[in-house]
Amino acid sequence: MRTITFGALTLAMVAAAAILANAAPAEAEAARQGAACDPARFKVAVDVGHTVENQGATSARGVKEYVFNLRLATQMEQALKEAGFAQTHFFVMHGTTRAQLFKRAERANALGVDVFVSIHHNDVQEQYKSKWEHEGETRSYSDQFSGHSLFVSRENPRFSDSLAFGRLLGLELKSRGLIYTRHHTEDTKVPAVLVEAGIIVNRDDELVLESPERQAVITAALLAAVERYCAIKHAKPPRPARPKK
């Protein structure tokens, strides 16, 4: 567990390892119910982390995190809508103050989304960084850590649902050969997961995360997790059994 700033407050977050280890077996519940997803009824919020005015971390080659976030989130939105999740909402905020952070939660709550996914890419603490020259510029990098992270907030009133979706997403990423990093919302009232898709100050990871192939793998994992979570939460109710004559 670590403490990060998300929404407008500093929150205690449960990381990917704990999500995979401790969440309830949601997929077993879906199987028990014989559930099938009804995507037309299911609302998803895909949130682009940071803003144009406050672009987050800087990669090993000088690319801002917001560029990575926007590119991946756009692909996710497209994939979800193509799969029938017509009520997919794409969040792009502006500004540098806390107001834009509150607006994300306010909008998600007002829409009553079934799951809120905020897309980010990770940095590391300054003590782990070194310097290198890239295209005539001195840049900071760290190749010590690699992989993705998932976070949910214990302060979210829908913590158990957030944890269930986080576990499904973690399993889908793991099944595609992606590992979670060993490095290392209260305001939302809907199930919410913050995704750190990778560590962009790692020079090798940065190149991989820029590739359409890796973006497609992460997107496919998200889509599969949403479909499984939808099957659990918005399954069409079974027809009542006819009384025996």
C-alpha positions as CSV (number, residue, x, y, z in Angstrom):
1,M,0.0,0.0,0.0
2,R,1.2,3.5,-0.7
3,T,-0.1,7.0,-0.4
4,I,-0.7,9.0,-3.6
5,T,-2.7,12.1,-4.6
6,F,-5.8,11.3,-6.6
7,G,-9.0,13.2,-6.9
8,A,-8.4,16.2,-4.6
9,L,-7.2,14.4,-1.5
10,T,-4.3,12.3,-0.4
11,L,-5.6,8.8,-0.1
12,A,-4.3,5.4,1.1
13,M,-4.4,3.2,-1.9
14,V,-4.3,-0.6,-2.3
15,A,-1.8,-1.6,-4.9
16,A,-1.9,-4.3,-7.6
17,A,-0.3,-7.1,-5.6
18,A,-2.9,-6.7,-2.9
19,I,-5.7,-6.4,-5.4
20,L,-4.7,-9.7,-7.0
21,A,-4.2,-11.5,-3.7
22,N,-7.1,-10.2,-1.6
23,A,-10.2,-9.4,-3.7
24,A,-13.2,-11.7,-3.8
25,P,-13.3,-14.1,-6.7
26,A,-15.7,-12.0,-8.8
27,E,-15.4,-14.2,-11.8
28,A,-16.6,-17.2,-9.8
29,E,-19.7,-15.2,-8.9
30,A,-20.4,-14.4,-12.5
31,A,-20.0,-18.1,-13.4
32,R,-22.4,-19.0,-10.6
33,Q,-25.0,-16.7,-11.9
34,G,-24.6,-17.8,-15.5
35,A,-24.2,-14.1,-16.2
36,A,-24.1,-12.3,-19.5
37,C,-23.1,-8.7,-20.0
38,D,-25.6,-6.3,-21.4
39,P,-23.2,-3.6,-22.6
40,A,-25.9,-1.1,-23.8
41,R,-26.9,-0.6,-20.1
42,F,-23.4,-0.4,-18.7
43,K,-21.7,3.0,-18.2
44,V,-17.9,3.4,-18.3
45,A,-15.9,6.5,-17.6
46,V,-12.4,6.6,-19.2
47,D,-10.5,9.4,-17.6
48,V,-7.3,10.9,-19.2
49,G,-5.0,11.5,-16.3
50,H,-3.6,15.1,-15.9
51,T,-4.3,18.0,-18.2
52,V,-2.8,19.9,-21.1
53,E,-1.8,22.6,-18.7
54,N,-0.4,20.2,-16.1
55,Q,1.0,17.2,-18.0
56,G,2.4,15.1,-15.2
57,A,5.6,13.1,-15.4
58,T,8.3,13.5,-18.1
59,S,9.6,10.3,-19.8
60,A,13.2,9.3,-20.2
61,R,13.1,11.0,-23.7
62,G,11.3,14.1,-22.7
63,V,7.7,13.2,-23.6
64,K,5.0,14.3,-21.2
65,E,2.9,11.8,-19.4
66,Y,-0.3,13.4,-20.7
67,V,0.6,12.4,-24.2
68,F,0.8,8.7,-23.2
69,N,-2.4,9.0,-21.2
70,L,-4.4,10.6,-23.9
71,R,-3.2,8.1,-26.6
72,L,-4.0,5.0,-24.5
73,A,-7.3,6.3,-23.2
74,T,-8.5,7.3,-26.7
75,Q,-7.8,3.7,-27.9
76,M,-9.7,2.3,-24.9
77,E,-12.7,4.5,-25.6
78,Q,-12.8,3.4,-29.2
79,A,-12.5,-0.3,-28.3
80,L,-15.3,-0.1,-25.7
81,K,-17.7,1.6,-28.0
82,E,-16.9,-0.8,-30.8
83,A,-17.7,-3.6,-28.4
84,G,-21.2,-2.2,-27.7
85,F,-20.5,-0.1,-24.6
86,A,-22.2,2.9,-26.1
87,Q,-22.4,4.7,-22.8
88,T,-18.7,5.1,-22.6
89,H,-17.8,8.6,-21.4
90,F,-14.4,10.2,-22.2
91,F,-13.1,12.6,-19.6
92,V,-10.6,15.3,-20.6
93,M,-10.2,18.1,-18.1
94,H,-8.4,21.4,-18.2
95,G,-6.6,23.5,-15.6
96,T,-3.8,23.4,-13.1
97,T,-5.7,23.7,-9.8
98,R,-7.5,21.2,-7.7
99,A,-10.8,22.3,-9.2
100,Q,-10.2,20.1,-12.3
101,L,-9.6,17.2,-9.9
102,F,-12.9,17.6,-8.2
103,K,-14.7,17.9,-11.6
104,R,-13.7,14.4,-12.5
105,A,-15.4,12.9,-9.5
106,E,-18.4,15.2,-9.8
107,R,-19.0,14.3,-13.4
108,A,-18.6,10.5,-12.7
109,N,-21.0,10.7,-9.8
110,A,-23.6,12.8,-11.8
111,L,-23.5,10.3,-14.7
112,G,-23.8,7.3,-12.3
113,V,-21.1,5.4,-14.1
114,D,-20.7,1.7,-13.3
115,V,-16.9,1.9,-13.3
116,F,-14.4,4.8,-13.5
117,V,-11.0,4.1,-15.0
118,S,-8.3,6.8,-14.8
119,I,-5.3,6.3,-17.1
120,H,-1.8,7.3,-16.0
121,H,1.8,6.4,-16.6
122,N,4.3,6.1,-13.7
123,D,7.4,8.0,-12.5
124,V,9.8,7.1,-9.7
125,Q,11.3,9.1,-6.8
126,E,14.2,11.3,-7.6
127,Q,16.7,9.2,-5.6
128,Y,16.3,6.4,-8.1
129,K,17.0,8.6,-11.2
130,S,20.2,9.0,-13.2
131,K,21.1,11.3,-16.1
132,W,21.7,10.5,-19.7
133,E,22.1,12.4,-23.0
134,H,19.3,12.1,-25.6
135,E,19.2,14.1,-28.8
136,G,21.4,16.8,-27.3
137,E,19.4,17.1,-24.1
138,T,20.3,15.9,-20.6
139,R,17.4,13.8,-19.4
140,S,16.4,11.9,-16.2
141,Y,15.8,8.2,-16.3
142,S,15.5,5.1,-14.1
143,D,15.8,1.6,-15.4
144,Q,15.5,0.0,-12.0
145,F,11.8,-0.6,-12.1
146,S,9.4,-1.8,-14.7
147,G,5.7,-2.8,-15.0
148,H,2.2,-1.5,-14.4
149,S,0.3,-0.6,-11.2
150,L,-3.4,-0.6,-10.2
151,F,-4.8,1.4,-7.3
152,V,-8.1,1.6,-5.6
153,S,-9.1,3.7,-2.5
154,R,-10.2,2.3,0.8
155,E,-12.0,5.6,1.3
156,N,-14.3,5.0,-1.7
157,P,-17.8,4.0,-0.5
158,R,-17.7,1.5,-3.3
159,F,-14.4,0.0,-2.3
160,S,-15.4,-3.7,-2.6
161,D,-16.7,-3.1,-6.1
162,S,-13.5,-1.1,-7.0
163,L,-11.4,-4.0,-5.7
164,A,-13.4,-6.5,-7.6
165,F,-12.9,-4.7,-10.9
166,G,-9.3,-4.0,-10.1
167,R,-8.7,-7.7,-9.6
168,L,-10.4,-8.6,-12.9
169,L,-8.2,-6.0,-14.7
170,G,-5.1,-7.3,-13.0
171,L,-5.8,-10.8,-13.9
172,E,-6.4,-9.8,-17.6
173,L,-3.1,-8.0,-17.7
174,K,-1.3,-10.9,-16.1
175,S,-2.9,-13.4,-18.5
176,R,-1.4,-11.3,-21.4
177,G,2.1,-11.5,-19.9
178,L,2.3,-8.1,-18.3
179,I,3.8,-7.7,-14.8
180,Y,3.0,-5.3,-12.1
181,T,5.8,-3.1,-10.8
182,R,7.4,-3.8,-7.4
183,H,8.1,0.0,-7.1
184,H,6.6,1.2,-4.5
185,T,-11.1,8.1,-4.9
186,E,-12.3,9.2,-2.1
187,D,-14.4,11.8,-4.0
188,T,-15.9,9.3,-6.4
189,K,-18.9,7.4,-5.2
190,V,-18.7,4.9,-8.1
191,P,-16.3,1.9,-8.5
192,A,-13.0,3.5,-9.5
193,V,-9.5,2.2,-10.4
194,L,-6.4,4.2,-11.2
195,V,-4.2,2.5,-13.8
196,E,-0.5,3.3,-14.1
197,A,0.1,1.6,-17.4
198,G,3.9,1.6,-17.1
199,I,7.0,3.5,-16.0
200,I,7.9,6.0,-18.6
201,V,11.2,7.0,-17.0
202,N,12.4,3.5,-17.8
203,R,14.1,3.8,-21.2
204,D,13.1,0.4,-22.5
205,D,9.5,0.6,-21.0
206,E,9.0,4.0,-22.6
207,L,9.6,2.6,-26.1
208,V,7.4,-0.4,-25.4
209,L,4.6,1.8,-24.1
210,E,4.7,3.9,-27.2
211,S,4.2,0.9,-29.4
212,P,0.7,0.2,-30.9
213,E,1.2,-3.5,-30.0
214,R,1.5,-2.8,-26.2
215,Q,-1.3,-0.3,-26.3
216,A,-3.5,-2.9,-28.0
217,V,-2.7,-5.5,-25.3
218,I,-3.5,-3.1,-22.4
219,T,-6.7,-2.0,-24.2
220,A,-7.8,-5.7,-24.8
221,A,-7.2,-6.4,-21.1
222,L,-9.4,-3.4,-20.0
223,L,-12.1,-4.4,-22.4
224,A,-12.1,-8.0,-21.2
225,A,-12.2,-6.8,-17.5
226,V,-15.1,-4.5,-18.2
227,E,-17.0,-7.2,-20.0
228,R,-16.5,-9.6,-17.0
229,Y,-17.4,-6.9,-14.5
230,C,-20.5,-6.0,-16.5
231,A,-21.6,-9.6,-16.5
232,I,-21.5,-9.6,-12.7
233,K,-23.1,-6.3,-12.1
234,H,-25.5,-5.8,-15.0
235,A,-26.5,-9.3,-15.9
236,K,-29.9,-9.8,-17.3
237,P,-32.0,-11.4,-14.6
238,P,-32.8,-15.1,-15.2
239,R,-36.3,-16.0,-16.1
240,P,-38.2,-17.4,-13.2
241,A,-38.7,-21.1,-13.3
242,R,-42.2,-22.3,-14.3
243,P,-44.0,-24.0,-11.5
244,K,-44.3,-27.8,-12.0
245,K,-47.8,-29.0,-12.8
